């Protein structure tokens, strides 16, 4: 479990925009570790965790892609049934609210990276230690 930087970019909802973001990360040699895209009629909000974060930030500035960033919790969970339920229950017992969650899974049996936006980062970090 680690506290990491999440980036949020609003992309116009048209062909090629996610490719533009991906190409900017590729040129900067940045790996997108977990991603979520929520769409509406006009734009898509892309939330992602990337490494190295400083290079991701610089790449978006070079590409003139307005973005914001925030601290979130990234946890490596076993990719087995019930693991998300177990972690979510631990946070609930500690009265930590999960605003949203997304992730990136590996093959069964490997670890999955799950990103949690929570209302109390400090308490969540202690609970998930």
N, C-alpha and C positions, 0 to 999 in steps of 0.2 A: 504494500500500500504506500502510495506517495502522493504528495501534494504536487500538482503539475499545472501548467498554463494551458487553458483552453482558448482557442481563437474562434470568433464568430464573424462570419462574412455574409452579407446579404448579396446574393447574385440575382441578376435579372433572370426571369424565368423564360429562357430561350436556349436553343441548341448551342452547345459549345462553351457555355459559361463554366461548368464544372471542369471541363477539359482545360480551360484557361488557368483555373486555380491549380489543377494538377500539374500542368506544365511549369508554372511558376515554382512550385515545390520541387519538381524534378531538376530544373536548372540550378536551383540552390542546393541540390543534394540533400533534401529534407524528406524524411519518411513520415507519412501520415500513419499514425498508429491506431487511431480510432476515429470514426466519422459518423455524423448524423446529418441528414438533410430533411428539412421540413419545408414543404412548399405551400404557396398560396397562388392566387391568380397572377400577381405581378412579380413576385420574387421568391427565391428559396433561401432560407436561412441555413447556412452550413456551420455546424459546430464541429471542431476537430481538435485533436491533440496530435502534435507533431514533434519530431526530434531531429535536430536540435531546435528548440523553440526560438532562440535568438535569430537563427537563419530563416526560420519561417516568417518571423515578423519583418525582417529586412526584405524578404522576397515579395511579400504583399505590398510593402511600401514601394518597391521598385515597379511592381505591376500596377500601381495606383488603384489598389483594391482597398477601400476603407474597411476597417475591421475594429473589433474591440476584443479585449482579452479579460479573462477572469481566472481565479484559482479554483480548481476542482480536485477531487480525489480520484486517482487512478489505482485500481486494485487488480492484481493478477489473481484470478479465480480459477479453480480447477474446472475444466469443461466437462462437468458431469451433471446429471439431473439433480436439482435441489440446491445447488450451490448458491444461486442468486437468492433463493428463498431464505437460506440460512443467514446470509450477510444482511439482507434487508430486515430480517427479524431482529438481528443484533442492533441495528441502527434504530429500529422502532422501540425496542426496550429502553434504549438510552434517550428516547424522545428527540431523535434527530430526524427532521423531515427531509425526504428525498424530493427535490424539485423535479428532476428528470434524470434519466440514465440512458446510456448508449454504450456500445462497445464493439469489439472486434474479436471474433472467436477463431481459434485454431481448430485442428482436427480433434475428434473425440479423444479424451485422455491428455491432451496438451492443455496449457493454460490459456485463458481468455483474458483480455484486457477489458475491464469494465470501468466506465467513467461515471462518477456520481457528482451531481450538483446538489449540495446540501445546504441547509440553513445554518449549520454550525460546523465549520471545517475543523476546528480544534478538537471538538468532542468526537467527531466522526473519525479523525485520525487516531485518537486514543482507542476507540471502540474496535477499529479494524486492524489494530497493530498486531 
